[in-house]
Amino acid sequence: MKIHNKIAISNTIVFTLSTISIYIISQNNIELFSLKNYFFFKMFFIVISFFILSNFISKFILLNIYKTLEKIDKIIYFINNKFISDLRDELSSMEGCFQQVFSSIKVDILDILVKEGEIKKEKEKAEELSEKLTLLNKNLEEIVEKRTEELKHAKERAEAANRSKDEFLAKVSHEMRTPLTPIIGYSKLLKKSDLDLNIKDKLQTIHTSGLKLLNFTNELLDFSKIEAGTMDLNFESFNIKEFFQDIYNEHSEQAKEKNLNFEIELPKNQIEIYSDKMKIYEVVKNLVHNAIKYTERGSIFCEVEIKDSFLYFNIYDSGIGISKENIDYIFQSFGQINKQSSGAGLGLSITKKIIEILKGDIKVKSKLNFGTTFNVMIPIEIYQRSDEIFSFNLRKLLNHTSPKIKPIILKSLLKFPIRLKNLKKAFENKDIKEMRKINHIFLGTYGNLNLTFIYKNSKKISQELKKDKVNFENILSYINKLETMTKTLSYDDIFEEYLTLKNKKLKFLIAEDVEENRDFLKALLKSDSIEVTCVENGLLALKELQSNKFDIVFLDIQMPVMDGIEALQNIKSSPELNEIPIIALTAQAILGDKEKYLPYGFNGYITKPIYEPMFFSYLEHFIK
């Protein structure tokens, strides 16, 4: 309609203007049909034509538009009614949903209100329980505090008992080692003398018995060391027939007293084996002793065999036997089946642990009232006598060596035990770098001196250390062979010969409160090149040092009047005396003693009974 109005208005304006133009022309007497006004009339005609045509078209278009609008109006009306109808249905549906939702909410609200009441009751119960729990907690804290106090006292009592045990073991160790020093020492010295063979055999028995007692003392006192699996092994060569013959001699009287038949079947050949003699002795002794102890009638039989680098021995008895449930129990520490029997119950426990350390195995078969059989297998080496003649070859080498080289060889031999000890310590720590360093000294020193027995084993250690994966068991076997060599040498003779060649005179001061030990040390050091002064305590040692000069001082730790620690502190505090090497010579030898006393300032630590190679090695090491 707006377009139509615009066209009508524009047509009206055009028509009006045309009419006015014609009127003006007529009033002014202008010729209408002149050529001059031709263009004007042409334009007027076009306008009139456009006016008539536009009116026609506009009416026609407006009519169509109107019809179209009517259709649109009907459509809109239909849509509007449909929309209103759908909207009414939707609102009706929504009203139903809302009623359902509000009904559900109403139920939920009622449920919440009910539960709120229940929660309130539960809260009241919880508060009541909390009060009770707080009360119980308070009581529990008091109980825990009381129990903690009891445990603290129990721990203190246990620690006190443990200290008492350690003090007792230290005392036992000291008292056992002190008399063993002259027993083992004198028997070894006397064996070197020109005595009757029968007397030498008896001296050997004394010496072996002393070593066995020392070994037993070590194992008893260092039981914790056994438990920790750090027991040292000392390999040596020994004759297997002689070894078991000694076992038989020791136990035959005991078996005879009980009217038991006791036999040991030995190998026919004379075989030398290489292993830890004292550890194997402890194993066999414990098993034979138990067999005799728990057998009232019948026999004990032991058979021994060496096959494929293994020592086998089986011990049979016709004793009380062991039930199946107790087979494992007998190997536990302090485990005793027969509570009335004597002993601490450590024998079989120690036996099993020693066998495991030796890489062996033990099995037991038994039947109650019929007897028991123990089968033991221990890996060994068949001893090669090449090491046994080391001393002979060494003497031969020294006899053909010039006087200038001879002292160098003797000095290197005297240093050998300390170097070997350092190598073994590095091995125990699995310090490959330190092992290479020490072994390099072995190779250079003993190779250049033509001491092939030492050099060959050192070379094997060196080759093993070069491997990507080091076999420590092989290295241990080579170290043990080197240790065996030290046992074939008489270090007192080597030391005396070394001093004679070097024209050295030495003065030693020994503070030792036990007279028998003083006499033995004098006998051990007896030489034209050595002067030994012995005193009974640390105070007398200080007096001697004020009036005489000494090359080395040996101090026992436990002495009356003034002990070794106090004497050491007085010596080290004196500017004139603090350069003198002070070596602890003590029976304080249980696990941890050395680590305890060395920090006081001792230059060395030697335990009793004295191990001669290490003793003379220390002497050479500290001679200025």
C-alpha positions as CSV (number, residue, x, y, z in Angstrom):
1,M,0.0,0.0,0.0
2,K,2.9,2.4,0.7
3,I,4.2,1.9,-2.9
4,H,0.8,2.6,-4.4
5,N,0.5,5.8,-2.4
6,K,3.9,6.9,-3.5
7,I,3.1,6.2,-7.2
8,A,-0.3,8.0,-7.0
9,I,1.3,11.0,-5.3
10,S,4.0,11.2,-7.9
11,N,1.5,10.9,-10.8
12,T,-0.7,13.6,-9.3
13,I,2.3,15.9,-9.0
14,V,3.3,15.2,-12.7
15,F,-0.3,15.7,-14.0
16,T,-0.7,19.0,-12.1
17,L,2.6,20.3,-13.3
18,S,1.7,19.4,-16.9
19,T,-1.7,21.2,-16.7
20,I,-0.1,24.3,-15.2
21,S,2.5,24.3,-18.0
22,I,-0.2,24.1,-20.8
23,Y,-2.2,26.9,-19.1
24,I,0.9,29.2,-18.9
25,I,1.6,28.7,-22.6
26,S,-2.0,29.4,-23.7
27,Q,-2.1,32.6,-21.6
28,N,1.1,33.9,-23.2
29,N,0.0,33.1,-26.8
30,I,2.6,30.6,-27.4
31,E,2.3,28.5,-30.4
32,L,1.6,25.1,-29.3
33,F,2.6,23.3,-32.4
34,S,5.7,25.2,-33.4
35,L,8.9,23.4,-34.0
36,K,10.4,25.3,-31.1
37,N,8.0,23.7,-28.7
38,Y,8.1,20.2,-30.3
39,F,10.4,18.9,-27.7
40,F,8.3,20.2,-25.0
41,F,5.2,18.5,-26.3
42,K,7.1,15.3,-26.8
43,M,8.1,15.2,-23.2
44,F,4.6,16.1,-22.1
45,F,3.3,13.2,-24.0
46,I,5.8,10.8,-22.5
47,V,4.8,12.0,-19.0
48,I,1.1,11.5,-19.7
49,S,1.7,8.1,-21.1
50,F,3.8,7.2,-18.1
51,F,1.1,8.5,-15.8
52,I,-1.6,6.4,-17.5
53,L,0.6,3.3,-17.7
54,S,1.8,3.6,-14.1
55,N,-1.8,3.8,-12.8
56,F,-2.7,0.7,-14.7
57,I,0.3,-1.2,-13.6
58,S,0.1,0.0,-10.0
59,K,-3.5,-1.1,-9.8
60,F,-2.7,-4.5,-11.3
61,I,0.3,-5.0,-9.0
62,L,-1.7,-3.8,-5.9
63,L,-4.5,-6.2,-6.7
64,N,-2.0,-9.2,-6.8
65,I,-0.3,-7.9,-3.7
66,Y,-3.6,-7.7,-2.0
67,K,-4.5,-11.3,-2.9
68,T,-1.1,-12.5,-1.8
69,L,-1.5,-10.6,1.5
70,E,-4.9,-12.3,2.0
71,K,-3.3,-15.7,1.5
72,I,-0.5,-14.8,3.9
73,D,-3.0,-13.5,6.4
74,K,-4.9,-16.8,6.3
75,I,-1.6,-18.8,6.6
76,I,-0.6,-16.6,9.5
77,Y,-4.0,-17.1,11.2
78,F,-3.7,-20.9,10.7
79,I,-0.2,-20.9,12.1
80,N,-1.2,-18.7,15.0
81,N,-4.1,-21.0,15.9
82,K,-1.8,-24.1,15.6
83,F,0.9,-22.4,17.7
84,I,-1.6,-21.4,20.3
85,S,-3.1,-24.9,20.3
86,D,0.3,-26.6,20.6
87,L,1.4,-24.1,23.3
88,R,-1.8,-24.9,25.2
89,D,-1.0,-28.6,25.0
90,E,2.6,-28.1,26.0
91,L,1.6,-26.0,28.9
92,S,-0.9,-28.6,29.9
93,S,1.8,-31.3,29.7
94,M,4.2,-29.1,31.6
95,E,1.6,-28.5,34.3
96,G,1.4,-32.3,34.7
97,C,5.2,-32.6,34.9
98,F,5.4,-29.8,37.4
99,Q,2.7,-31.5,39.5
100,Q,4.7,-34.8,39.4
101,V,8.0,-33.0,40.2
102,F,6.5,-31.0,43.0
103,S,4.8,-34.1,44.4
104,S,8.2,-35.9,44.2
105,I,9.9,-32.9,45.9
106,K,7.3,-32.9,48.5
107,V,7.9,-36.6,49.2
108,D,11.6,-36.0,49.2
109,I,11.2,-33.0,51.6
110,L,9.2,-35.2,53.9
111,D,11.8,-37.9,53.6
112,I,14.6,-35.4,54.4
113,L,12.7,-34.2,57.4
114,V,12.3,-37.8,58.6
115,K,16.0,-38.5,58.0
116,E,17.0,-35.3,59.6
117,G,15.3,-36.6,62.8
118,E,17.2,-39.8,62.4
119,I,20.5,-38.0,61.8
120,K,19.9,-36.0,64.9
121,K,19.4,-39.1,66.9
122,E,22.5,-40.7,65.3
123,K,24.5,-37.5,66.0
124,E,23.4,-37.7,69.7
125,K,24.5,-41.3,69.8
126,A,27.8,-40.4,68.0
127,E,28.5,-37.6,70.6
128,E,27.8,-40.1,73.3
129,L,30.1,-42.7,71.7
130,S,32.7,-39.9,71.2
131,E,32.6,-39.1,74.9
132,K,33.1,-42.8,75.7
133,L,35.9,-43.1,73.1
134,T,37.6,-40.1,74.5
135,L,37.5,-41.7,77.9
136,L,38.7,-45.0,76.5
137,N,41.5,-43.1,74.6
138,K,42.6,-41.5,77.8
139,N,42.7,-44.8,79.5
140,L,44.5,-46.4,76.5
141,E,47.1,-43.6,76.6
142,E,47.7,-44.3,80.2
143,I,47.9,-48.0,79.4
144,V,50.3,-47.4,76.5
145,E,52.4,-45.0,78.6
146,K,52.6,-47.6,81.3
147,R,53.4,-50.3,78.8
148,T,56.0,-48.1,77.1
149,E,57.6,-47.5,80.5
150,E,57.6,-51.3,81.1
151,L,59.2,-51.9,77.7
152,K,61.8,-49.2,78.4
153,H,62.7,-50.9,81.6
154,A,62.7,-54.3,79.9
155,K,65.0,-52.9,77.2
156,E,67.3,-51.4,79.8
157,R,67.4,-54.8,81.6
158,A,68.1,-56.5,78.2
159,E,70.9,-54.1,77.4
160,A,72.3,-54.5,80.8
161,A,72.2,-58.3,80.4
162,N,73.8,-57.9,77.0
163,R,76.6,-55.7,78.4
164,S,77.1,-58.3,81.2
165,K,77.3,-61.0,78.6
166,D,79.8,-59.0,76.6
167,E,81.8,-58.3,79.7
168,F,81.7,-61.9,80.7
169,L,82.8,-63.1,77.2
170,A,85.6,-60.5,77.2
171,K,86.7,-61.8,80.6
172,V,86.5,-65.4,79.4
173,S,88.4,-64.5,76.2
174,H,91.2,-62.8,78.2
175,E,91.5,-65.6,80.8
176,M,91.5,-68.3,78.1
177,R,94.0,-66.7,75.8
178,T,96.5,-65.7,78.4
179,P,97.5,-69.2,79.4
180,L,97.2,-70.4,75.8
181,T,100.0,-68.0,74.8
182,P,102.8,-69.9,76.5
183,I,101.2,-73.4,75.9
184,I,101.0,-72.9,72.1
185,G,104.2,-70.7,71.9
186,Y,106.5,-73.0,74.0
187,S,105.3,-76.2,72.3
188,K,106.2,-74.7,68.9
189,L,109.5,-73.4,70.1
190,L,110.5,-76.7,71.7
191,K,109.5,-78.6,68.6
192,K,112.4,-76.9,66.8
193,S,114.9,-78.3,69.4
194,D,116.9,-81.5,68.9
195,L,114.7,-83.7,71.0
196,D,113.7,-87.3,70.9
197,L,110.9,-88.1,68.3
198,N,108.6,-89.4,71.1
199,I,109.0,-86.2,73.0
200,K,108.4,-84.2,69.8
201,D,105.2,-86.2,69.2
202,K,104.0,-85.3,72.6
203,L,104.9,-81.6,72.0
204,Q,102.9,-81.8,68.8
205,T,99.9,-83.2,70.8
206,I,100.3,-80.3,73.3
207,H,100.5,-77.8,70.5
208,T,97.5,-79.2,68.5
209,S,95.4,-79.4,71.7
210,G,96.2,-75.8,72.5
211,L,95.2,-74.8,69.0
212,K,92.0,-76.8,69.3
213,L,91.2,-75.1,72.6
214,L,91.9,-71.7,71.0
215,N,89.7,-72.6,68.1
216,F,86.9,-73.7,70.4
217,T,87.3,-70.5,72.4
218,N,87.1,-68.3,69.3
219,E,83.9,-70.0,68.1
220,L,82.3,-69.9,71.5
221,L,83.1,-66.2,72.1
222,D,82.5,-65.1,68.5
223,F,79.2,-66.9,68.1
224,S,77.7,-63.6,66.9
225,K,80.3,-63.6,64.1
226,I,79.2,-67.1,63.1
227,E,75.6,-65.9,63.0
228,A,76.6,-62.9,60.8
229,G,78.3,-65.3,58.4
230,T,81.7,-63.4,58.7
231,M,83.7,-66.2,60.2
232,D,87.3,-66.2,58.9
233,L,88.7,-69.3,57.2
234,N,92.3,-70.4,57.7
235,F,93.3,-73.0,55.1
236,E,96.2,-75.3,55.6
237,S,97.4,-78.8,54.5
238,F,96.9,-81.8,56.7
239,N,97.0,-85.6,56.5
240,I,93.5,-87.0,56.5
241,K,94.4,-90.3,58.1
242,E,96.3,-88.6,60.9
243,F,93.5,-86.1,61.4
244,F,90.8,-88.8,62.0
245,Q,93.2,-90.9,64.0
246,D,93.5,-88.0,66.4
247,I,89.7,-87.8,66.5
248,Y,89.6,-91.5,67.4
249,N,92.3,-91.2,70.1
250,E,90.4,-88.3,71.7
251,H,87.0,-90.2,71.9
252,S,87.9,-93.8,72.3
253,E,88.3,-93.7,76.1
254,Q,84.8,-92.0,76.4
255,A,83.3,-94.8,74.2
256,K,85.1,-97.5,76.2
257,E,83.7,-96.2,79.5
258,K,80.2,-96.7,78.1
259,N,81.1,-100.2,76.6
260,L,80.4,-98.9,73.1
261,N,82.2,-100.2,70.0
262,F,83.8,-97.2,68.3
263,E,85.5,-97.5,64.9
264,I,86.7,-95.2,62.1
265,E,87.2,-96.6,58.7
266,L,90.0,-94.5,57.0
267,P,91.2,-94.3,53.4
268,K,94.0,-96.7,52.6
269,N,96.2,-94.0,51.0
270,Q,98.1,-91.3,52.7
271,I,96.3,-88.2,51.4
272,E,97.1,-84.6,52.2
273,I,94.1,-82.3,51.8
274,Y,93.9,-78.5,51.8
275,S,91.1,-76.9,53.8
276,D,90.4,-75.3,57.2
277,K,91.6,-78.1,59.5
278,M,90.3,-76.6,62.7
279,K,86.8,-76.0,61.3
280,I,86.5,-79.5,60.0
281,Y,87.8,-80.7,63.4
282,E,85.0,-78.9,65.1
283,V,82.4,-80.5,62.9
284,V,83.7,-84.1,63.3
285,K,84.3,-83.6,67.0
286,N,80.7,-82.4,67.6
287,L,79.1,-85.2,65.6
288,V,81.3,-88.0,67.2
289,H,80.8,-86.5,70.7
290,N,77.0,-86.4,70.2
291,A,76.9,-89.9,68.9
292,I,78.7,-91.3,72.0
293,K,76.7,-89.0,74.3
294,Y,73.3,-90.2,73.1
295,T,74.1,-93.9,72.6
296,E,73.8,-96.2,75.7
297,R,74.5,-99.5,74.0
298,G,75.7,-100.7,70.6
299,S,78.2,-98.9,68.4
300,I,79.4,-95.8,66.7
301,F,80.9,-96.1,63.3
302,C,82.5,-93.5,61.1
303,E,83.6,-94.0,57.5
304,V,85.8,-91.5,55.6
305,E,86.2,-91.2,51.8
306,I,87.8,-88.6,49.5
307,K,86.3,-88.6,46.0
308,D,86.2,-86.0,43.3
309,S,87.7,-83.1,45.4
310,F,85.1,-83.8,48.2
311,L,85.6,-85.1,51.7
312,Y,82.8,-87.4,52.7
313,F,82.3,-88.8,56.2
314,N,79.3,-90.6,57.6
315,I,78.7,-91.2,61.3
316,Y,76.3,-93.9,62.4
317,D,75.1,-94.6,65.9
318,S,72.6,-97.0,67.6
319,G,71.5,-94.4,70.0
320,I,68.1,-92.9,71.1
321,G,67.3,-91.5,67.6
322,I,65.5,-88.3,66.6
323,S,61.8,-87.9,65.7
324,K,60.9,-86.4,62.3
325,E,59.5,-83.2,63.8
326,N,62.7,-82.6,65.7
327,I,65.1,-83.1,62.7
328,D,65.2,-79.4,61.8
329,Y,65.0,-78.3,65.5
330,I,68.4,-79.9,66.4
331,F,70.2,-77.5,64.2
332,Q,68.7,-74.4,65.8
333,S,70.8,-72.4,68.3
334,F,70.3,-73.5,71.9
335,G,68.0,-76.3,70.6
336,Q,67.9,-79.3,72.8
337,I,65.5,-82.3,72.5
338,N,66.6,-83.9,75.7
339,K,66.2,-81.0,78.2
340,Q,68.0,-83.1,80.9
341,S,71.2,-83.4,78.9
342,S,74.2,-81.2,79.5
343,G,75.5,-78.5,77.2
344,A,74.3,-75.2,75.8
345,G,72.7,-76.7,72.7
346,L,75.1,-74.9,70.4
347,G,77.1,-77.9,69.0
348,L,75.0,-78.9,66.0
349,S,74.0,-75.3,65.3
350,I,77.7,-74.3,65.0
351,T,78.4,-77.5,63.1
352,K,75.8,-76.7,60.4
353,K,76.9,-73.1,60.1
354,I,80.6,-74.1,59.7
355,I,79.7,-76.7,57.0
356,E,77.7,-74.0,55.2
357,I,80.6,-71.6,55.4
358,L,82.9,-74.3,54.0
359,K,80.3,-74.7,51.1
360,G,79.5,-78.2,52.3
361,D,76.3,-80.0,53.2
362,I,75.0,-82.1,56.1
363,K,72.1,-84.5,56.0
364,V,70.6,-86.5,58.8
365,K,68.5,-89.7,58.9
366,S,67.1,-91.0,62.2
367,K,64.5,-93.3,63.8
368,L,63.5,-93.2,67.4
369,N,65.2,-95.9,69.5
370,F,67.1,-97.2,66.5
371,G,69.8,-94.6,65.9
372,T,71.0,-91.7,63.8
373,T,73.1,-91.2,60.7
374,F,74.8,-88.0,59.8
375,N,76.2,-87.6,56.2
376,V,78.6,-84.7,55.7
377,M,80.1,-83.5,52.4
378,I,82.8,-80.8,52.3
379,P,84.7,-79.6,49.2
380,I,88.4,-79.8,49.6
381,E,91.6,-79.6,47.4
382,I,94.1,-82.4,47.2
383,Y,97.2,-80.7,48.6
384,Q,100.1,-80.3,46.2
385,R,103.4,-80.7,48.0
386,S,105.0,-77.9,45.9
387,D,104.0,-75.4,48.6
388,E,105.3,-77.6,51.3
389,I,108.8,-77.3,50.0
390,F,108.6,-73.6,49.8
391,S,110.8,-73.3,52.9
392,F,113.4,-75.6,51.4
393,N,113.6,-73.8,48.1
394,L,113.7,-70.4,49.9
395,R,116.7,-71.6,51.9
396,K,118.3,-72.9,48.8
397,L,117.8,-69.5,47.1
398,L,119.2,-67.6,50.1
399,N,122.3,-69.8,50.2
400,H,123.1,-68.9,46.6
401,T,122.3,-65.2,46.9
402,S,124.9,-62.5,47.3
403,P,125.2,-60.8,50.7
404,K,123.8,-57.6,49.2
405,I,120.6,-59.1,47.9
406,K,120.0,-61.5,50.9
407,P,118.8,-58.8,53.3
408,I,116.4,-57.5,50.7
409,I,114.8,-60.9,50.3
410,L,114.6,-61.4,54.1
411,K,113.1,-57.9,54.5
412,S,110.5,-58.7,51.8
413,L,109.6,-62.0,53.5
414,L,109.2,-60.2,56.8
415,K,106.8,-57.7,55.2
416,F,104.9,-60.6,53.5
417,P,102.4,-61.3,56.4
418,I,101.3,-57.7,56.8
419,R,100.9,-57.2,53.0
420,L,99.0,-60.4,52.9
421,K,96.8,-59.2,55.7
422,N,96.1,-56.0,53.9
423,L,95.2,-57.9,50.7
424,K,92.8,-60.1,52.7
425,K,91.2,-57.1,54.2
426,A,90.7,-55.5,50.8
427,F,89.3,-58.9,49.6
428,E,86.8,-58.9,52.6
429,N,85.7,-55.4,51.6
430,K,85.5,-56.5,47.9
431,D,87.6,-53.4,47.2
432,I,89.0,-54.4,43.7
433,K,91.0,-51.2,43.3
434,E,92.8,-51.7,46.6
435,M,93.4,-55.4,45.8
436,R,95.0,-54.5,42.5
437,K,97.2,-51.9,44.2
438,I,98.5,-54.4,46.9
439,N,98.8,-57.3,44.4
440,H,100.9,-55.0,42.2
441,I,103.4,-54.8,45.0
442,F,103.4,-58.6,45.3
443,L,104.1,-59.0,41.6
444,G,106.8,-56.4,41.5
445,T,108.6,-57.3,44.7
446,Y,108.4,-61.1,44.7
447,G,108.7,-61.5,41.0
448,N,111.9,-59.4,40.9
449,L,113.3,-61.4,43.8
450,N,112.6,-64.7,42.0
451,L,110.2,-65.9,44.8
452,T,108.2,-67.8,42.2
453,F,105.9,-69.5,44.7
454,I,104.5,-66.2,45.8
455,Y,104.7,-64.6,42.4
456,K,102.7,-67.4,40.7
457,N,99.7,-67.1,43.0
458,S,99.9,-63.3,42.8
459,K,99.9,-63.6,39.0
460,K,96.7,-65.7,39.2
461,I,95.1,-63.1,41.4
462,S,96.1,-60.3,39.0
463,Q,94.6,-62.3,36.0
464,E,91.3,-62.8,38.0
465,L,91.1,-59.1,38.8
466,K,91.4,-58.1,35.2
467,K,88.2,-60.0,34.3
468,D,84.9,-58.2,33.8
469,K,83.3,-60.5,36.3
470,V,85.7,-61.2,39.2
471,N,85.4,-64.7,40.8
472,F,86.1,-63.9,44.4
473,E,86.1,-67.6,45.4
474,N,89.1,-68.2,43.1
475,I,90.9,-65.2,44.6
476,L,90.2,-66.5,48.1
477,S,91.8,-69.9,47.2
478,Y,94.9,-68.1,46.0
479,I,95.1,-65.9,49.2
480,N,94.7,-69.1,51.3
481,K,97.6,-70.7,49.4
482,L,99.7,-67.6,50.2
483,E,98.8,-67.9,53.8
484,T,99.9,-71.5,53.8
485,M,103.4,-70.4,52.7
486,T,103.7,-68.1,55.7
487,K,103.1,-71.1,57.9
488,T,106.0,-73.0,56.4
489,L,108.5,-70.3,57.4
490,S,110.3,-69.8,60.7
491,Y,109.9,-66.1,61.0
492,D,112.0,-65.9,64.2
493,D,115.0,-67.3,62.3
494,I,114.3,-65.0,59.3
495,F,114.1,-62.0,61.6
496,E,117.3,-62.9,63.5
497,E,119.2,-63.5,60.2
498,Y,117.9,-60.2,58.8
499,L,119.1,-58.3,61.9
500,T,122.5,-60.0,61.7
501,L,123.0,-59.2,58.0
502,K,121.9,-55.6,58.6
503,N,124.1,-55.4,61.7
504,K,121.2,-54.1,63.7
505,K,120.8,-54.1,67.5
506,L,117.3,-53.6,68.8
507,K,115.8,-52.9,72.2
508,F,112.2,-53.9,73.0
509,L,110.2,-53.0,76.0
510,I,107.3,-55.3,77.0
511,A,104.7,-54.5,79.6
512,E,102.9,-57.7,80.6
513,D,101.5,-58.6,84.0
514,V,101.5,-62.5,83.5
515,E,105.0,-63.9,84.3
516,E,104.6,-67.0,82.0
517,N,103.8,-64.7,79.0
518,R,106.9,-62.5,79.8
519,D,109.1,-65.6,79.9
520,F,107.7,-66.9,76.7
521,L,108.2,-63.5,74.9
522,K,111.8,-63.4,76.1
523,A,112.3,-67.0,74.7
524,L,110.7,-66.1,71.4
525,L,112.8,-63.0,70.9
526,K,116.1,-64.5,72.3
527,S,118.8,-63.3,70.0
528,D,122.2,-61.6,70.0
529,S,120.7,-58.8,68.1
530,I,117.7,-58.2,70.5
531,E,117.6,-56.9,74.0
532,V,114.3,-57.4,75.8
533,T,113.2,-55.6,78.9
534,C,110.0,-56.9,80.6
535,V,107.9,-55.0,83.2
536,E,104.7,-55.9,85.0
537,N,102.6,-52.8,84.4
538,G,102.3,-49.5,82.5
539,L,103.8,-47.4,85.3
540,L,107.0,-49.4,85.3
541,A,107.1,-49.1,81.5
542,L,107.0,-45.3,81.8
543,K,109.9,-45.4,84.3
544,E,111.9,-47.5,81.9
545,L,111.2,-45.1,79.0
546,Q,112.5,-42.2,81.1
547,S,115.9,-43.8,81.6
548,N,116.4,-45.9,78.4
549,K,115.8,-45.8,74.7
550,F,113.7,-48.5,73.0
551,D,112.9,-49.2,69.4
552,I,109.4,-50.7,70.0
553,V,107.1,-50.9,73.0
554,F,104.6,-53.7,73.5
555,L,101.7,-53.0,75.9
556,D,99.2,-55.3,77.4
557,I,95.8,-53.6,77.7
558,Q,94.7,-55.1,81.0
559,M,97.3,-54.6,83.7
560,P,97.3,-53.7,87.4
561,V,98.5,-50.3,88.8
562,M,98.4,-48.7,85.3
563,D,96.8,-50.3,82.3
564,G,98.0,-50.1,78.7
565,I,95.6,-47.4,77.6
566,E,96.8,-45.0,80.4
567,A,100.4,-45.8,79.7
568,L,99.9,-45.2,75.9
569,Q,98.3,-41.8,76.6
570,N,101.3,-40.8,78.8
571,I,103.8,-41.9,76.2
572,K,102.0,-40.2,73.3
573,S,101.7,-36.9,75.3
574,S,105.5,-36.7,75.7
575,P,107.4,-35.0,72.9
576,E,110.5,-37.1,73.5
577,L,108.6,-40.4,73.4
578,N,105.6,-40.0,71.0
579,E,107.6,-41.2,67.9
580,I,108.2,-44.6,69.5
581,P,106.0,-47.3,67.9
582,I,103.5,-48.7,70.4
583,I,102.0,-52.1,69.7
584,A,99.1,-53.6,71.7
585,L,99.9,-57.2,72.7
586,T,96.7,-58.3,74.3
587,A,94.2,-61.1,74.9
588,Q,91.3,-58.6,74.0
589,A,90.4,-60.5,70.8
590,I,86.7,-60.8,70.6
591,L,84.7,-59.2,67.7
592,G,85.1,-55.4,67.8
593,D,88.0,-55.2,70.3
594,K,90.6,-54.1,67.7
595,E,88.3,-51.4,66.4
596,K,87.7,-50.2,69.9
597,Y,91.3,-49.9,71.1
598,L,93.2,-48.9,67.9
599,P,91.8,-45.4,67.9
600,Y,93.5,-44.7,71.2
601,G,96.7,-44.4,69.3
602,F,98.3,-47.8,69.0
603,N,100.5,-48.3,66.0
604,G,99.6,-52.0,65.8
605,Y,97.4,-54.6,67.4
606,I,98.5,-58.2,68.1
607,T,96.3,-60.7,69.8
608,K,97.2,-63.6,72.1
609,P,98.1,-66.3,71.5
610,I,100.7,-64.8,69.2
611,Y,100.7,-65.6,65.5
612,E,104.5,-65.5,64.8
613,P,104.4,-64.4,61.1
614,M,102.3,-61.4,62.0
615,F,104.3,-60.6,65.1
616,F,107.7,-60.5,63.3
617,S,106.1,-58.7,60.4
618,Y,105.1,-55.9,62.8
619,L,108.7,-55.8,64.2
620,E,110.2,-55.3,60.8
621,H,107.5,-52.8,59.8
622,F,108.2,-50.5,62.8
623,I,112.0,-50.8,63.0
624,K,113.6,-47.4,62.2
